[in-house]
Amino acid sequence: MEFFIPGNILQIMEKLNENGFEAYIVGGCVRDHIIGNVPKDYDITTSASPDEIKECLSGYNIIDTGIKHGTVTVVSDGENVEITTYRIDGEYTDHRHPEAVIFSKKLSDDLSRRDFTVNAMAYNKKTGLVDIFGGQKDIAEKKIRCVGEPEKRFDEDALRIMRALRFSSELGFDIDEKTSEAIFKMKHLLKNVSAERISKELLLLLSGKSPCKVLEHYHEVFEVFVPEIAPCVGFDQRSKYHAYDVWGHIAHAVENSAPMPDVRLALFFHDIGKPECFRMDENGRGHFKGHEKISAEIASKVLKRMKFPKDTVERIEKLIRYHYFTPINERKFVRRLISKLGQEDFFLLMEVMKGDNQAKHSFCSERVKTIDDMAETAKDIIAEEQCFKVTDLAVSGNDMLAMGIKGAEIGQTLKALLEAVMNEEADNDRESLIEYASKYIQENFS
């Protein structure tokens, strides 16, 4: 088996070889080659120590990112390439990082410390593929399996629990039985992992091609850092629209949506408030009045706790608040929605709504056509450069001042003008708006 190695990566490996050191590409790039995916980046492992790496590559821009643990980052053709010395990890006391590392001259030592068999393979042109833990076989069987004893791997670094789930979602692989058992047994160790690291893995997991089965089967793991999920699991919606319990619906909605991070993150939380507002009528049918508001509030609280950026929190909250309405493809309605949400968030909302409806009984998917039509209408409206906000109006505050009003009256009048344009009661041209404003001022401020 021969892999394509980019010229800049090959050049680094050859320089290490010329100085008497072994060098291999390792980890995810090898896995991706075998699967048939294009690697996002290339990592190199070598028998050279960090100082020897720097000496061999003295002509490069070198960044000492993790030199204590044997990692040197080399900038090559504008790309950051991580080069790590073969090493044996010392004791892990915080369930995240080794207290110390011991540099080695044996590739097998380095591969032995890695998380999963599919990530514990190395390759160079001279030796070919080095696969001492059966990673290639696990790829063929579409399996995520820990290197060595799963409990030991997760005890060393609890983030590996989330990485196992993430790789299962991204690659569409099942998780090996022993590895799965260890995930459930060791899940509490995720409390030792920073919110930022868990958030990053969660977003990658949600954006994968097969998140549904991971979310459904491993809900107890997600409950460690989002306990608000627990009431949703097994909660019968008693609704003619729904084929799954609340958590099952959420899981299917995530997978049935466009693989866009904000869309999938919104769907992860979009119905999380349902159990809190459940009401059953005299016919035994369930109702969830106001669940979008409660779900948005829960999402905002959890996302802040998980250290997501402020703009992400605000966007997700907005998408959830607006996700629950009957789609209407009317220009007036679409224009108003664009005005409230902004163009970018309008189109994200359409994707959220599609994912939501495609996770219900099949007749609900009929709404998807209307949602797609709304998106096309929005594109037409935007192309026509129509008015969506006060600053788009053909008049300004100075025009209102000239008409004899001031202070709060100006803002109120401009808002009324925008409403008139949105409702097609006035055209967005100066003459029409001045005429409309004159009548409005006379009726409200005279």
C-alpha positions as CSV (number, residue, x, y, z in Angstrom):
1,M,0.0,0.0,0.0
2,E,1.4,3.4,-1.0
3,F,0.1,6.7,0.2
4,F,0.4,10.2,-1.4
5,I,2.4,12.4,0.8
6,P,2.5,16.2,0.0
7,G,5.9,17.5,-1.1
8,N,6.4,19.8,1.9
9,I,5.7,16.9,4.3
10,L,7.9,14.6,2.4
11,Q,10.7,17.1,2.4
12,I,10.6,17.4,6.2
13,M,10.7,13.6,6.6
14,E,13.6,13.3,4.1
15,K,15.6,15.9,6.1
16,L,15.1,13.9,9.3
17,N,16.1,10.7,7.4
18,E,19.3,12.4,6.0
19,N,20.4,13.0,9.6
20,G,19.9,9.4,10.5
21,F,16.4,9.6,12.1
22,E,13.2,7.7,11.4
23,A,10.2,9.7,10.4
24,Y,6.6,8.6,9.6
25,I,3.3,10.3,9.0
26,V,1.0,9.1,11.8
27,G,-2.5,9.2,13.2
28,G,-5.5,10.7,11.4
29,C,-3.8,11.3,8.1
30,V,-3.0,7.6,7.8
31,R,-6.5,6.6,8.8
32,D,-8.0,9.0,6.2
33,H,-5.8,7.6,3.5
34,I,-7.0,4.0,4.2
35,I,-10.6,5.1,4.4
36,G,-10.3,7.0,1.1
37,N,-10.7,10.5,2.6
38,V,-8.5,13.5,1.9
39,P,-6.5,14.2,5.1
40,K,-7.1,17.7,6.6
41,D,-3.5,17.8,7.8
42,Y,-0.4,15.7,8.4
43,D,1.4,14.9,11.6
44,I,4.8,13.4,11.8
45,T,6.4,11.2,14.4
46,T,10.2,10.6,14.6
47,S,13.0,9.1,16.5
48,A,14.7,12.5,16.8
49,S,14.4,14.4,20.0
50,P,12.9,17.9,20.0
51,D,16.4,19.5,20.0
52,E,17.5,17.2,17.2
53,I,14.3,18.0,15.2
54,K,15.1,21.7,15.5
55,E,18.7,21.2,14.4
56,C,17.7,19.1,11.4
57,L,15.1,21.7,10.3
58,S,17.0,24.8,11.2
59,G,16.0,26.5,8.0
60,Y,12.3,26.4,8.9
61,N,10.2,28.7,11.1
62,I,9.8,26.6,14.3
63,I,7.3,27.1,17.1
64,D,7.9,25.4,20.4
65,T,4.2,24.6,21.0
66,G,4.5,21.5,23.2
67,I,8.3,20.9,23.4
68,K,7.9,19.6,27.0
69,H,5.9,16.7,25.7
70,G,8.1,16.2,22.6
71,T,6.1,18.2,20.1
72,V,7.6,20.8,17.8
73,T,5.5,22.8,15.2
74,V,7.2,23.5,11.9
75,V,5.8,26.0,9.5
76,S,6.0,24.6,5.9
77,D,4.4,26.2,2.9
78,G,2.1,28.2,5.3
79,E,1.0,25.0,7.0
80,N,1.7,24.2,10.7
81,V,3.1,20.7,10.8
82,E,3.3,19.0,14.2
83,I,6.3,16.7,14.7
84,T,6.4,14.6,17.8
85,T,9.3,12.5,19.2
86,Y,8.5,8.8,19.9
87,R,7.5,8.8,23.5
88,I,6.1,6.9,26.4
89,D,3.7,8.8,28.6
90,G,4.2,9.0,32.3
91,E,1.4,8.8,34.9
92,Y,-1.8,10.7,34.3
93,T,-3.0,12.3,37.6
94,D,-5.6,14.7,36.3
95,H,-7.2,12.3,33.8
96,R,-6.1,14.6,31.0
97,H,-2.3,15.1,30.8
98,P,0.8,12.9,31.6
99,E,2.9,14.3,34.4
100,A,6.0,13.6,32.3
101,V,7.0,11.8,29.1
102,I,10.0,9.6,28.3
103,F,11.4,10.0,24.8
104,S,12.0,6.7,23.0
105,K,13.7,5.4,19.9
106,K,11.0,2.8,19.2
107,L,8.0,3.6,17.0
108,S,6.0,0.9,18.8
109,D,6.3,2.8,22.1
110,D,4.7,5.8,20.5
111,L,1.9,3.9,18.8
112,S,1.1,2.1,22.0
113,R,0.2,5.3,23.8
114,R,-2.4,6.4,21.2
115,D,-6.1,6.4,21.8
116,F,-7.8,4.2,19.1
117,T,-6.4,1.5,16.7
118,V,-7.6,3.5,13.7
119,N,-5.4,6.4,14.9
120,A,-2.4,4.2,15.9
121,M,-0.9,3.5,12.4
122,A,2.2,5.1,10.8
123,Y,3.6,5.1,7.3
124,N,6.6,6.1,5.3
125,K,7.7,5.1,1.8
126,K,10.6,2.9,2.9
127,T,8.8,0.8,5.5
128,G,5.2,1.1,4.3
129,L,2.3,0.8,6.7
130,V,3.0,0.1,10.3
131,D,-0.1,-1.3,12.0
132,I,0.6,-3.3,15.1
133,F,-2.8,-3.0,16.7
134,G,-5.1,-3.9,13.9
135,G,-6.3,-0.5,12.8
136,Q,-6.6,-1.5,9.2
137,K,-8.8,-4.4,10.1
138,D,-11.0,-2.2,12.4
139,I,-11.4,0.3,9.5
140,A,-12.5,-2.6,7.3
141,E,-15.0,-3.6,10.0
142,K,-16.0,0.0,10.7
143,K,-15.1,-0.2,14.3
144,I,-13.7,2.2,16.9
145,R,-11.6,0.3,19.4
146,C,-9.2,1.5,22.1
147,V,-5.5,0.6,21.9
148,G,-4.9,-1.8,24.8
149,E,-7.2,-1.7,27.8
150,P,-10.1,0.8,27.2
151,E,-10.5,1.7,30.9
152,K,-6.8,2.5,31.1
153,R,-7.0,4.7,28.0
154,F,-10.0,6.6,29.4
155,D,-8.5,6.9,32.9
156,E,-5.4,8.5,31.3
157,D,-7.4,11.0,29.3
158,A,-11.1,11.3,29.8
159,L,-11.5,13.4,26.7
160,R,-11.0,10.2,24.7
161,I,-14.5,9.2,25.7
162,M,-15.9,12.2,23.7
163,R,-13.4,11.5,20.9
164,A,-14.6,7.9,20.6
165,L,-18.2,9.1,20.2
166,R,-17.0,11.8,17.8
167,F,-15.2,9.4,15.5
168,S,-18.2,7.0,15.6
169,S,-20.4,9.9,14.3
170,E,-17.9,11.3,11.9
171,L,-16.9,8.0,10.3
172,G,-20.2,6.2,10.7
173,F,-18.3,3.4,12.7
174,D,-19.7,1.4,15.6
175,I,-17.9,1.3,18.9
176,D,-16.3,-2.0,20.0
177,E,-18.1,-3.7,22.8
178,K,-15.3,-3.5,25.4
179,T,-14.6,0.1,24.5
180,S,-18.4,0.9,24.8
181,E,-18.6,-0.7,28.2
182,A,-15.6,1.3,29.4
183,I,-17.2,4.5,28.1
184,F,-20.3,4.0,30.3
185,K,-18.2,2.9,33.3
186,M,-15.8,5.9,33.0
187,K,-18.2,8.6,31.8
188,H,-18.0,10.4,35.2
189,L,-14.4,11.3,34.4
190,L,-15.6,13.8,31.8
191,K,-16.2,16.1,34.8
192,N,-12.4,16.5,34.8
193,V,-12.3,17.9,31.3
194,S,-12.6,21.6,30.5
195,A,-15.9,22.8,29.1
196,E,-14.1,24.2,26.1
197,R,-12.6,20.9,25.1
198,I,-16.0,19.1,25.5
199,S,-17.7,21.8,23.5
200,K,-15.3,21.4,20.6
201,E,-15.8,17.6,20.5
202,L,-19.5,17.9,20.8
203,L,-19.7,20.3,17.8
204,L,-17.6,17.9,15.7
205,L,-19.7,15.0,16.8
206,L,-23.0,16.7,15.9
207,S,-21.6,17.7,12.5
208,G,-20.7,14.1,11.7
209,K,-22.6,11.9,9.2
210,S,-24.0,9.5,11.8
211,P,-24.8,11.4,15.0
212,C,-28.2,9.9,15.6
213,K,-27.2,6.4,16.9
214,V,-24.5,8.0,19.1
215,L,-26.9,10.5,20.7
216,E,-29.5,7.8,21.3
217,H,-27.3,5.0,22.6
218,Y,-24.9,7.2,24.7
219,H,-27.4,9.7,26.1
220,E,-26.0,8.9,29.6
221,V,-22.6,10.2,28.6
222,F,-24.1,13.5,27.3
223,E,-26.1,13.8,30.6
224,V,-22.8,14.1,32.5
225,F,-22.3,17.6,31.1
226,V,-25.9,18.4,30.0
227,P,-28.1,16.8,32.7
228,E,-31.0,18.8,31.2
229,I,-31.2,16.0,28.6
230,A,-32.4,13.3,31.1
231,P,-36.1,14.2,31.2
232,C,-36.3,14.0,27.4
233,V,-35.1,10.4,27.2
234,G,-38.1,8.1,26.9
235,F,-40.6,11.0,27.2
236,D,-43.7,10.0,25.2
237,Q,-44.9,13.0,23.2
238,R,-48.4,11.6,22.7
239,S,-48.6,13.4,19.4
240,K,-49.9,12.4,16.0
241,Y,-46.9,14.3,14.5
242,H,-44.2,12.5,16.3
243,A,-42.7,9.1,15.7
244,Y,-40.2,9.2,18.6
245,D,-39.9,10.2,22.2
246,V,-38.4,13.7,22.8
247,W,-34.8,12.6,22.8
248,G,-35.3,10.3,19.8
249,H,-36.8,13.1,17.9
250,I,-33.9,15.4,18.8
251,A,-31.4,12.8,17.7
252,H,-33.1,12.2,14.4
253,A,-33.6,15.9,13.8
254,V,-29.8,16.5,14.2
255,E,-29.0,13.8,11.6
256,N,-31.7,14.8,9.2
257,S,-30.5,18.4,9.0
258,A,-27.7,20.0,7.0
259,P,-24.3,19.3,8.6
260,M,-23.8,22.9,9.6
261,P,-22.6,23.5,13.2
262,D,-25.1,26.2,14.2
263,V,-28.0,24.3,12.7
264,R,-27.1,21.0,14.4
265,L,-26.3,22.7,17.7
266,A,-29.7,24.4,17.6
267,L,-31.5,21.1,16.9
268,F,-29.6,19.4,19.8
269,F,-31.4,21.8,22.1
270,H,-34.5,22.8,20.1
271,D,-37.0,20.6,22.1
272,I,-35.1,20.2,25.4
273,G,-37.8,22.2,27.2
274,K,-40.7,20.0,26.2
275,P,-41.0,17.8,29.3
276,E,-41.2,21.0,31.4
277,C,-44.3,22.3,29.6
278,F,-46.1,19.1,28.7
279,R,-49.9,19.2,29.0
280,M,-52.3,16.4,28.0
281,D,-55.8,17.2,26.8
282,E,-59.0,15.2,27.4
283,N,-58.3,13.1,24.4
284,G,-54.9,12.0,25.7
285,R,-53.0,14.1,23.2
286,G,-49.8,15.9,24.3
287,H,-49.3,19.6,23.9
288,F,-46.1,21.7,24.5
289,K,-47.2,25.3,24.5
290,G,-44.3,27.7,24.8
291,H,-41.7,24.9,24.6
292,E,-39.6,26.9,22.1
293,K,-39.2,29.7,24.7
294,I,-38.3,27.3,27.5
295,S,-35.9,25.3,25.2
296,A,-34.2,28.6,24.1
297,E,-33.7,29.6,27.8
298,I,-32.2,26.2,28.7
299,A,-30.0,26.2,25.6
300,S,-28.7,29.7,26.5
301,K,-27.9,28.6,30.1
302,V,-26.1,25.4,29.0
303,L,-24.1,27.0,26.2
304,K,-22.9,29.7,28.5
305,R,-21.9,27.0,31.0
306,M,-20.1,25.1,28.2
307,K,-18.1,28.3,27.4
308,F,-19.5,28.8,23.8
309,P,-18.8,32.2,22.3
310,K,-21.4,34.9,23.1
311,D,-22.4,35.3,19.4
312,T,-23.0,31.5,19.1
313,V,-25.2,31.5,22.3
314,E,-27.3,34.4,21.0
315,R,-27.7,32.8,17.5
316,I,-28.7,29.4,18.8
317,E,-31.2,30.9,21.3
318,K,-32.7,32.9,18.4
319,L,-33.0,29.9,16.1
320,I,-34.7,27.9,18.8
321,R,-37.2,30.7,19.7
322,Y,-38.3,31.0,16.1
323,H,-38.2,27.3,15.0
324,Y,-41.8,26.4,15.8
325,F,-44.2,28.0,13.4
326,T,-46.2,26.7,10.4
327,P,-44.3,27.6,7.2
328,I,-46.0,30.2,5.1
329,N,-44.6,31.1,1.7
330,E,-45.9,34.7,1.5
331,R,-43.6,37.6,0.5
332,K,-44.9,39.8,3.3
333,F,-44.3,37.1,5.9
334,V,-40.9,36.1,4.6
335,R,-39.8,39.8,4.4
336,R,-40.8,40.3,8.0
337,L,-38.9,37.2,9.1
338,I,-35.8,38.3,7.4
339,S,-36.1,41.7,9.0
340,K,-36.4,40.1,12.5
341,L,-33.6,37.5,12.1
342,G,-31.2,39.0,9.5
343,Q,-30.4,37.3,6.2
344,E,-27.8,34.7,7.5
345,D,-29.9,33.6,10.4
346,F,-33.1,33.4,8.3
347,F,-31.5,30.8,6.1
348,L,-30.1,28.9,9.1
349,L,-33.6,28.8,10.5
350,M,-35.0,27.3,7.4
351,E,-32.4,24.5,7.7
352,V,-33.4,24.0,11.4
353,M,-37.0,23.8,10.5
354,K,-36.3,21.3,7.8
355,G,-34.4,19.0,10.2
356,D,-37.2,19.3,12.7
357,N,-39.9,18.3,10.3
358,Q,-37.9,15.5,8.7
359,A,-37.7,13.8,12.1
360,K,-41.5,13.5,12.6
361,H,-44.0,11.3,10.9
362,S,-43.6,11.2,7.1
363,F,-46.6,13.5,6.4
364,C,-44.8,16.3,8.2
365,S,-42.1,16.3,5.6
366,E,-44.6,17.9,3.2
367,R,-43.7,21.1,5.1
368,V,-40.1,20.9,3.8
369,K,-41.3,21.9,0.3
370,T,-42.9,25.1,1.7
371,I,-39.7,25.8,3.7
372,D,-37.6,25.5,0.5
373,D,-40.1,27.8,-1.3
374,M,-39.7,30.3,1.5
375,A,-35.9,30.2,1.1
376,E,-36.3,30.9,-2.7
377,T,-38.7,33.7,-2.0
378,A,-36.1,35.2,0.4
379,K,-33.4,35.0,-2.2
380,D,-35.7,36.9,-4.6
381,I,-36.5,39.6,-2.0
382,I,-32.8,40.0,-1.1
383,A,-31.8,40.2,-4.8
384,E,-34.3,43.0,-5.2
385,E,-32.5,44.9,-2.4
386,Q,-35.7,45.4,-0.5
387,C,-36.0,47.1,2.9
388,F,-35.4,45.1,6.0
389,K,-34.3,47.5,8.7
390,V,-34.6,51.2,9.6
391,T,-31.2,52.0,8.0
392,D,-32.5,50.7,4.7
393,L,-35.2,53.3,4.5
394,A,-35.0,56.1,1.9
395,V,-35.3,58.7,4.7
396,S,-33.3,59.2,7.9
397,G,-33.6,60.8,11.3
398,N,-32.5,64.1,9.9
399,D,-35.5,64.1,7.6
400,M,-37.7,63.5,10.7
401,L,-36.0,66.4,12.5
402,A,-36.8,68.6,9.5
403,M,-40.4,67.6,9.9
404,G,-40.5,69.0,13.4
405,I,-40.2,66.0,15.6
406,K,-37.4,65.0,18.0
407,G,-36.2,62.5,20.5
408,A,-38.1,59.2,20.9
409,E,-40.7,60.5,18.3
410,I,-38.0,60.1,15.6
411,G,-37.4,56.4,16.4
412,Q,-41.1,55.7,16.7
413,T,-41.8,57.3,13.3
414,L,-39.0,55.5,11.6
415,K,-40.1,52.2,13.0
416,A,-43.7,52.9,11.8
417,L,-42.3,53.7,8.3
418,L,-40.4,50.4,8.3
419,E,-43.6,48.6,9.3
420,A,-45.5,50.3,6.4
421,V,-42.9,49.3,3.9
422,M,-42.8,45.7,5.2
423,N,-46.6,45.6,5.0
424,E,-46.5,47.0,1.5
425,E,-48.5,50.1,2.6
426,A,-45.8,52.5,1.4
427,D,-43.0,52.3,-1.1
428,N,-39.4,52.7,0.0
429,D,-38.8,56.0,-1.8
430,R,-38.3,59.4,-0.3
431,E,-41.5,61.0,-1.6
432,S,-43.8,58.2,-0.4
433,L,-42.1,58.0,3.0
434,I,-42.3,61.7,3.6
435,E,-46.0,61.7,2.8
436,Y,-46.6,58.6,5.0
437,A,-44.5,60.2,7.9
438,S,-46.4,63.5,7.6
439,K,-49.7,61.6,8.2
440,Y,-48.3,59.5,11.0
441,I,-46.9,62.5,12.8
442,Q,-50.1,64.4,12.5
443,E,-52.1,61.4,13.9
444,N,-49.8,60.6,16.7
445,F,-47.9,63.7,17.8
446,S,-50.1,66.7,17.0
